[in-house]
């Protein structure tokens, strides 16, 4: 009996020893060997499950699972060649200006990403999208979230343009991100083809626009109305509260509107003078756009409101929301660099006129060379570039102010193409409106009589021809 008890005791002690040894080796593996292995194979700080190169809800052929160093180098070189940012000076928001995300928010964003992936596995696509968007709000610069959401949009919503935008944002934050490089390389040619088709459609609209004779009374009236609309919307984007009727009254009569801000009325007069200068002096002038041209535009834009600062580069640091433009001492160098790029055929010959105008507008607003009036001056500069290429001036409507600002902010974060597409849509809308308005009135079936048009009066006709931005 005692012998049996002794044998059982030995067996128990042996099991305990084995368990202790197993526990000891497990601790060594988890705390020493595994972290060392992970640090060698992964560079991200996310959890192991987030670092997987693919997820089960995407097709196996969507992402290669293995990358060689040569493959990675080729992808990174390809991305650098496609980068639209200036090679001499940076025109994107620096890292220090990006909002810092606390560790708690970052962890919550990573948790939200896990939840979104689980929802996709359960085929709850709508809920997954909301959780993805919530994760991006918490941590908008998280490369893994950007890549996963881009794949989600591409695979489930067939939205190549937005998907490629998120891949680009991921690469701005982490230029050597394997999956983002591969995904961008695959989607970028498709997105470029979509954009090129839109440019071709706009070019065809422009040809149709030029088929309309200049003597068409409806087109002449549409151009005249567009002049007042440009002043109204461009000032309205900057917060001017005058309505279209009041704006037109001030331009035509040069008289004040009772009960309205004098500064706002002076803004109307200033933009009127600047438009006349662009239309009568700069559009048909041969040669490059110079710093003096920009200063003269701004001198007219701000001349009635602030004659001292009008036409003068700023001498102090300015702040635009969370964005900090270059310091006042850097402005002259940035402006010279910008004009060198703008007037360089080598840098701009491959760009469509709309691309050139949109990028030039963004770069100018990024520099923010003046104490005030940068937006209005930038939009005039953009339209000057478009008109020199044969396009009519584009109107960004007051109601589009917030989406316009959001596209400028996206450009600050490294992707200017959403702004280019926005300007392209505005150009398409402008051409379409001119074409439709050049047709006889459909509501009454009666054609417009010339004696109903203000152009019959010779003096008023001459005055309006000076103001209306014509396209030769």
WOFEN-V799010 format. One record per residue. N is the residue number from 1. RES is the residue in three letters. PHI is phi in whole degrees, 0 to 359 (none if undefined). OMEGA is omega in degrees with one decimal (999 if undefined). D_LAST is the distance of its C-alpha to the last C-alpha in Angstrom with 2 decimals. Layout:
((N,RES,PHI,OMEGA,D_LAST) (N,RES,PHI,OMEGA,D_LAST))
This chain:
((1,UNK,none,178.7,115.84) (2,UNK,295,179.7,115.08) (3,UNK,294,177.7,113.93) (4,UNK,297,178.9,111.35) (5,UNK,298,179.9,109.98) (6,UNK,295,179.1,109.65) (7,UNK,295,179.4,107.67) (8,UNK,297,179.1,105.24) (9,UNK,295,178.8,104.75) (10,UNK,297,178.9,103.89) (11,UNK,298,179.8,101.36) (12,UNK,295,178.9,99.72) (13,UNK,295,178.8,99.54) (14,UNK,296,178.8,98.02) (15,UNK,297,179.9,95.30) (16,UNK,296,179.3,94.52) (17,UNK,296,178.8,94.25) (18,UNK,297,178.6,91.89) (19,UNK,297,178.9,89.70) (20,UNK,296,177.9,89.63) (21,UNK,296,178.8,88.68) (22,UNK,298,178.1,85.95) (23,UNK,298,-179.1,84.59) (24,UNK,295,-179.7,84.70) (25,UNK,292,177.3,82.76) (26,UNK,297,178.4,80.19) (27,UNK,299,179.0,79.59) (28,UNK,298,-177.9,79.10) (29,UNK,295,-175.8,76.59) (30,UNK,290,-171.7,74.53) (31,UNK,272,-174.7,74.55) (32,UNK,240,-173.1,74.45) (33,UNK,288,-176.8,73.54) (34,UNK,296,176.6,70.85) (35,UNK,301,178.5,68.73) (36,UNK,296,178.8,68.99) (37,UNK,294,-179.4,67.80) (38,UNK,295,-178.5,64.85) (39,UNK,296,179.1,63.73) (40,UNK,278,-173.9,63.62) (41,UNK,260,-177.9,61.68) (42,UNK,228,179.1,59.25) (43,UNK,249,-178.6,57.15) (44,UNK,274,-179.6,56.14) (45,UNK,266,-179.2,58.22) (46,UNK,282,-179.7,58.06) (47,UNK,289,-175.1,61.03) (48,UNK,299,-178.0,62.04) (49,UNK,294,178.2,60.97) (50,UNK,283,-176.0,57.45) (51,UNK,273,178.8,57.22) (52,UNK,301,-174.5,57.79) (53,UNK,283,175.2,55.11) (54,UNK,203,178.8,54.76) (55,UNK,234,-167.1,55.91) (56,UNK,292,-176.6,57.62) (57,UNK,275,176.0,54.99) (58,UNK,256,179.0,52.48) (59,UNK,299,-176.4,52.97) (60,UNK,294,-178.4,54.84) (61,UNK,270,-177.3,52.07) (62,UNK,283,-177.5,49.45) (63,UNK,224,172.3,50.61) (64,UNK,294,-175.1,52.77) (65,UNK,270,-175.9,55.88) (66,UNK,233,-178.5,56.54) (67,UNK,232,171.7,54.43) (68,UNK,271,178.1,55.44) (69,UNK,297,178.9,54.52) (70,UNK,294,178.4,52.52) (71,UNK,299,179.8,50.61) (72,UNK,298,179.9,49.88) (73,UNK,296,179.2,48.64) (74,UNK,297,179.3,46.29) (75,UNK,296,-178.6,44.82) (76,UNK,294,177.0,44.35) (77,UNK,297,178.5,42.66) (78,UNK,298,179.9,40.31) (79,UNK,296,-178.4,39.39) (80,UNK,295,178.4,38.76) (81,UNK,290,-177.6,36.33) (82,UNK,273,-175.9,34.33) (83,UNK,293,-178.5,34.26) (84,UNK,273,-176.1,30.78) (85,UNK,289,-176.6,32.26) (86,UNK,291,-176.4,31.91) (87,UNK,277,-177.0,34.77) (88,UNK,267,-179.1,35.18) (89,UNK,226,-178.3,35.26) (90,UNK,278,176.5,36.02) (91,UNK,241,173.9,33.44) (92,UNK,233,-178.1,35.81) (93,UNK,296,-179.8,38.51) (94,UNK,288,-175.9,41.75) (95,UNK,302,-176.0,44.89) (96,UNK,293,-179.8,46.57) (97,UNK,273,179.6,43.94) (98,UNK,285,-177.3,44.53) (99,UNK,296,178.9,46.99) (100,UNK,287,-179.5,50.46) (101,UNK,256,-179.7,52.18) (102,UNK,291,179.7,55.90) (103,UNK,297,179.4,58.36) (104,UNK,297,179.5,59.27) (105,UNK,294,179.5,55.70) (106,UNK,296,178.3,55.25) (107,UNK,294,178.4,58.45) (108,UNK,295,177.7,57.50) (109,UNK,295,178.1,54.16) (110,UNK,295,176.5,56.04) (111,UNK,296,178.3,58.45) (112,UNK,298,177.1,55.61) (113,UNK,298,176.6,54.26) (114,UNK,301,-179.1,57.75) (115,UNK,297,-180.0,57.86) (116,UNK,298,178.9,54.47) (117,UNK,295,177.6,55.69) (118,UNK,294,178.1,58.91) (119,UNK,296,178.1,57.09) (120,UNK,295,177.3,55.10) (121,UNK,299,179.2,58.41) (122,UNK,272,178.5,59.61) (123,UNK,66,176.0,56.50) (124,UNK,255,-169.7,55.38) (125,UNK,290,-178.0,51.69) (126,UNK,298,178.3,50.38) (127,UNK,295,180.0,52.86) (128,UNK,299,-179.9,52.12) (129,UNK,297,178.8,48.41) (130,UNK,296,179.5,49.36) (131,UNK,291,175.4,51.80) (132,UNK,302,-178.8,49.23) (133,UNK,296,176.3,46.83) (134,UNK,296,178.7,49.77) (135,UNK,298,179.8,50.60) (136,UNK,290,175.7,47.07) (137,UNK,295,179.9,47.23) (138,UNK,291,-177.0,50.50) (139,UNK,219,-171.8,49.40) (140,UNK,290,-177.0,45.61) (141,UNK,248,179.1,45.83) (142,UNK,284,-173.9,48.74) (143,UNK,299,-178.4,47.78) (144,UNK,295,178.9,50.29) (145,UNK,295,-179.8,49.15) (146,UNK,298,-179.3,45.48) (147,UNK,292,-179.1,46.37) (148,UNK,297,-179.9,48.70) (149,UNK,291,176.3,46.23) (150,UNK,299,176.9,43.49) (151,UNK,296,178.3,45.91) (152,UNK,300,-179.6,46.87) (153,UNK,294,-178.8,43.29) (154,UNK,291,-172.4,42.71) (155,UNK,276,-174.4,45.98) (156,UNK,264,-178.0,46.54) (157,UNK,244,179.1,43.06) (158,UNK,54,-178.2,41.09) (159,UNK,259,-175.9,38.51) (160,UNK,293,-174.8,37.48) (161,UNK,295,179.5,34.57) (162,UNK,290,178.7,36.77) (163,UNK,299,-179.9,39.69) (164,UNK,295,176.6,37.80) (165,UNK,297,179.3,36.64) (166,UNK,289,174.8,40.32) (167,UNK,297,178.3,41.31) (168,UNK,296,178.0,38.78) (169,UNK,299,178.1,40.20) (170,UNK,297,-179.3,43.66) (171,UNK,286,174.9,42.75) (172,UNK,296,179.5,41.30) (173,UNK,284,-176.1,44.71) (174,UNK,221,-171.6,46.76) (175,UNK,300,-178.3,44.95) (176,UNK,258,-179.3,47.96) (177,UNK,291,-173.1,48.47) (178,UNK,304,-173.5,49.65) (179,UNK,294,179.8,48.65) (180,UNK,296,177.5,45.24) (181,UNK,298,-179.5,44.42) (182,UNK,294,-178.9,45.55) (183,UNK,294,178.7,43.80) (184,UNK,294,178.9,40.48) (185,UNK,300,-178.9,40.75) (186,UNK,283,-173.7,41.31) (187,UNK,269,-175.2,38.68) (188,UNK,301,178.4,35.78) (189,UNK,300,178.6,34.75) (190,UNK,293,179.1,34.87) (191,UNK,293,178.2,32.72) (192,UNK,298,177.5,30.15) (193,UNK,294,177.0,30.07) (194,UNK,298,-180.0,29.50) (195,UNK,297,-178.7,26.61) (196,UNK,295,177.0,25.03) (197,UNK,297,177.9,25.38) (198,UNK,294,177.4,23.53) (199,UNK,298,178.5,20.60) (200,UNK,296,177.1,20.66) (201,UNK,298,179.2,20.75) (202,UNK,293,177.3,17.68) (203,UNK,298,177.1,15.80) (204,UNK,292,174.7,17.04) (205,UNK,298,179.4,15.87) (206,UNK,297,177.2,12.27) (207,UNK,298,178.2,12.75) (208,UNK,295,178.2,14.30) (209,UNK,298,-178.1,11.56) (210,UNK,284,175.3,9.13) (211,UNK,284,179.4,12.19) (212,UNK,281,-179.2,12.06) (213,UNK,294,180.0,11.20) (214,UNK,296,-179.3,9.24) (215,UNK,279,179.7,12.77) (216,UNK,299,-175.7,14.40) (217,UNK,294,179.6,16.46) (218,UNK,291,178.1,17.10) (219,UNK,294,179.3,13.55) (220,UNK,297,177.9,13.14) (221,UNK,292,179.9,16.44) (222,UNK,297,178.0,15.68) (223,UNK,295,179.5,12.77) (224,UNK,295,178.3,15.26) (225,UNK,295,-179.9,18.00) (226,UNK,296,178.6,16.21) (227,UNK,299,-179.8,16.03) (228,UNK,292,178.8,19.81) (229,UNK,297,179.5,20.43) (230,UNK,298,179.4,18.94) (231,UNK,297,-177.9,21.29) (232,UNK,298,-176.5,24.14) (233,UNK,288,-177.6,24.02) (234,UNK,295,174.9,23.37) (235,UNK,290,-179.0,26.27) (236,UNK,296,177.1,28.30) (237,UNK,300,-179.1,28.29) (238,UNK,273,174.6,30.01) (239,UNK,106,178.8,32.59) (240,UNK,293,-173.6,31.35) (241,UNK,262,178.9,33.24) (242,UNK,294,177.5,31.33) (243,UNK,275,-174.6,30.19) (244,UNK,295,-179.5,26.88) (245,UNK,297,179.2,28.43) (246,UNK,293,178.2,29.80) (247,UNK,299,-179.6,26.59) (248,UNK,294,-180.0,24.75) (249,UNK,298,-178.7,27.75) (250,UNK,294,-179.0,27.77) (251,UNK,294,-174.9,24.12) (252,UNK,283,-173.1,24.51) (253,UNK,257,-174.2,28.04) (254,UNK,60,179.6,28.47) (255,UNK,249,-177.8,31.90) (256,UNK,281,175.0,33.85) (257,UNK,262,-176.3,34.84) (258,UNK,296,175.4,38.62) (259,UNK,81,-179.5,40.19) (260,UNK,246,-178.1,37.21) (261,UNK,300,178.5,36.94) (262,UNK,294,178.9,35.77) (263,UNK,297,180.0,34.32) (264,UNK,296,178.1,32.16) (265,UNK,289,175.9,30.88) (266,UNK,291,175.5,30.17) (267,UNK,297,177.6,28.13) (268,UNK,296,-179.6,25.86) (269,UNK,296,-179.8,25.47) (270,UNK,295,-179.8,24.88) (271,UNK,291,175.3,22.09) (272,UNK,300,178.8,20.47) (273,UNK,296,-179.1,20.61) (274,UNK,296,178.3,19.36) (275,UNK,296,177.9,16.22) (276,UNK,298,179.9,15.58) (277,UNK,295,178.2,16.28) (278,UNK,297,-174.6,13.93) (279,UNK,289,-172.1,10.99) (280,UNK,269,-173.2,12.01) (281,UNK,245,-168.0,13.69) (282,UNK,270,-172.5,13.15) (283,UNK,298,-174.2,9.58) (284,UNK,265,179.9,8.73) (285,UNK,280,178.2,12.45) (286,UNK,281,177.7,14.00) (287,UNK,109,-175.3,17.06) (288,UNK,273,172.4,18.63) (289,UNK,272,-174.3,18.91) (290,UNK,250,175.9,22.26) (291,UNK,298,-180.0,24.98) (292,UNK,297,176.6,24.43) (293,UNK,299,179.9,20.83) (294,UNK,295,178.9,22.38) (295,UNK,296,179.2,25.22) (296,UNK,291,176.0,23.06) (297,UNK,300,-178.1,21.21) (298,UNK,293,179.1,24.70) (299,UNK,300,178.9,26.19) (300,UNK,277,179.8,24.07) (301,UNK,301,-173.0,24.55) (302,UNK,254,-172.4,28.32) (303,UNK,299,-179.2,28.89) (304,UNK,281,-175.1,30.39) (305,UNK,274,-176.7,32.43) (306,UNK,217,-176.1,33.83) (307,UNK,299,-178.2,33.14) (308,UNK,288,-177.9,35.53) (309,UNK,275,-177.8,33.92) (310,UNK,297,178.2,30.29) (311,UNK,76,-179.3,28.64) (312,UNK,240,174.9,31.85) (313,UNK,294,-176.3,32.60) (314,UNK,294,179.8,35.35) (315,UNK,248,-176.8,38.94) (316,UNK,225,175.9,40.55) (317,UNK,286,175.9,40.59) (318,UNK,241,-178.5,38.75) (319,UNK,228,179.5,39.40) (320,UNK,240,-174.4,37.12) (321,UNK,63,178.4,39.61) (322,UNK,273,-177.8,41.43) (323,UNK,269,178.9,38.78) (324,UNK,245,178.1,39.46) (325,UNK,295,177.3,36.51) (326,UNK,304,-179.5,37.35) (327,UNK,294,-177.3,39.66) (328,UNK,301,-179.7,38.47) (329,UNK,290,-180.0,39.81) (330,UNK,272,-173.5,37.74) (331,UNK,302,-179.9,34.39) (332,UNK,302,179.9,33.51) (333,UNK,293,177.5,34.37) (334,UNK,298,-178.0,32.48) (335,UNK,294,177.2,29.35) (336,UNK,296,178.4,29.63) (337,UNK,296,178.6,30.24) (338,UNK,297,-179.2,27.22) (339,UNK,292,175.8,24.87) (340,UNK,298,177.0,26.60) (341,UNK,294,-175.9,25.93) (342,UNK,297,-176.0,22.26) (343,UNK,265,-179.1,21.60) (344,UNK,270,178.9,23.96) (345,UNK,294,-178.7,22.61) (346,UNK,296,-177.2,26.06) (347,UNK,278,-169.8,26.08) (348,UNK,241,-173.4,22.63) (349,UNK,295,-178.5,21.82) (350,UNK,271,-178.2,23.51) (351,UNK,268,170.1,21.74) (352,UNK,293,-177.9,19.07) (353,UNK,304,179.7,16.05) (354,UNK,291,176.2,17.71) (355,UNK,299,-179.4,21.01) (356,UNK,299,-178.5,19.87) (357,UNK,296,-178.0,18.34) (358,UNK,292,179.9,21.50) (359,UNK,294,177.9,23.94) (360,UNK,298,178.2,22.43) (361,UNK,298,-179.6,22.73) (362,UNK,297,-178.5,26.26) (363,UNK,298,179.8,27.36) (364,UNK,296,179.6,26.19) (365,UNK,293,176.8,28.03) (366,UNK,297,179.1,30.98) (367,UNK,295,179.3,31.30) (368,UNK,52,-169.4,31.11) (369,UNK,288,-175.2,30.92) (370,UNK,244,-179.8,31.33) (371,UNK,289,178.7,34.13) (372,UNK,202,178.0,31.86) (373,UNK,83,-178.5,28.21) (374,UNK,293,-178.9,27.51) (375,UNK,296,179.8,26.09) (376,UNK,296,177.7,23.58) (377,UNK,295,178.9,22.55) (378,UNK,296,178.8,22.40) (379,UNK,290,174.8,20.15) (380,UNK,294,177.2,17.71) (381,UNK,297,178.3,17.95) (382,UNK,299,-180.0,17.40) (383,UNK,290,175.2,14.18) (384,UNK,299,178.7,13.01) (385,UNK,296,179.0,13.84) (386,UNK,295,-178.2,12.15) (387,UNK,292,175.8,8.73) (388,UNK,294,177.0,9.26) (389,UNK,263,175.8,10.03) (390,UNK,96,179.5,7.07) (391,UNK,272,171.8,9.26) (392,UNK,287,178.6,9.43) (393,UNK,296,-175.8,12.16) (394,UNK,263,177.7,15.56) (395,UNK,250,169.4,18.55) (396,UNK,267,-171.5,22.02) (397,UNK,285,-179.7,24.37) (398,UNK,302,-178.6,27.45) (399,UNK,291,-179.5,29.73) (400,UNK,263,-173.6,28.60) (401,UNK,304,-173.7,29.74) (402,UNK,288,178.3,32.85) (403,UNK,290,175.2,31.50) (404,UNK,298,177.1,28.61) (405,UNK,295,-179.6,31.36) (406,UNK,294,178.1,33.43) (407,UNK,291,174.9,30.75) (408,UNK,296,178.9,30.45) (409,UNK,292,176.4,34.25) (410,UNK,297,175.9,34.31) (411,UNK,295,175.8,32.05) (412,UNK,301,-178.1,34.58) (413,UNK,270,170.0,37.24) (414,UNK,117,-178.5,35.69) (415,UNK,230,-176.6,33.30) (416,UNK,272,-174.0,29.60) (417,UNK,293,172.7,28.65) (418,UNK,303,176.5,29.37) (419,UNK,293,178.5,26.73) (420,UNK,299,179.8,24.22) (421,UNK,294,178.2,25.12) (422,UNK,296,178.5,24.81) (423,UNK,295,177.2,21.24) (424,UNK,297,178.1,20.51) (425,UNK,294,177.1,22.13) (426,UNK,295,177.8,20.18) (427,UNK,295,177.9,16.86) (428,UNK,300,179.8,18.43) (429,UNK,297,179.9,19.56) (430,UNK,298,179.4,16.25) (431,UNK,297,-179.6,14.64) (432,UNK,297,179.0,17.93) (433,UNK,296,178.8,18.08) (434,UNK,297,-179.2,14.77) (435,UNK,295,-179.8,15.93) (436,UNK,292,-177.9,19.39) (437,UNK,286,178.0,18.59) (438,UNK,280,179.2,16.61) (439,UNK,275,176.9,20.00) (440,UNK,301,-179.3,22.73) (441,UNK,299,-176.0,25.20) (442,UNK,269,-174.0,27.87) (443,UNK,289,-177.2,30.56) (444,UNK,254,-176.8,31.47) (445,UNK,78,-178.7,30.24) (446,UNK,256,178.7,28.93) (447,UNK,276,179.3,25.45) (448,UNK,290,176.4,23.84) (449,UNK,273,-177.6,24.74) (450,UNK,295,-178.9,22.39) (451,UNK,286,173.5,25.24) (452,UNK,273,-175.7,25.33) (453,UNK,265,-178.8,21.86) (454,UNK,293,-178.2,21.76) (455,UNK,290,178.2,18.94) (456,UNK,294,179.8,21.85) (457,UNK,282,-172.5,23.03) (458,UNK,298,-177.9,21.34) (459,UNK,294,-179.3,22.17) (460,UNK,291,178.2,21.13) (461,UNK,296,179.5,17.84) (462,UNK,296,179.3,17.12) (463,UNK,298,-176.7,18.36) (464,UNK,288,178.3,16.25) (465,UNK,295,175.5,12.94) (466,UNK,288,-174.8,14.02) (467,UNK,269,-173.9,14.76) (468,UNK,292,178.6,12.26) (469,UNK,284,-178.0,9.81) (470,UNK,267,175.5,6.36) (471,UNK,240,-179.0,3.79) (472,UNK,283,999,0.00))
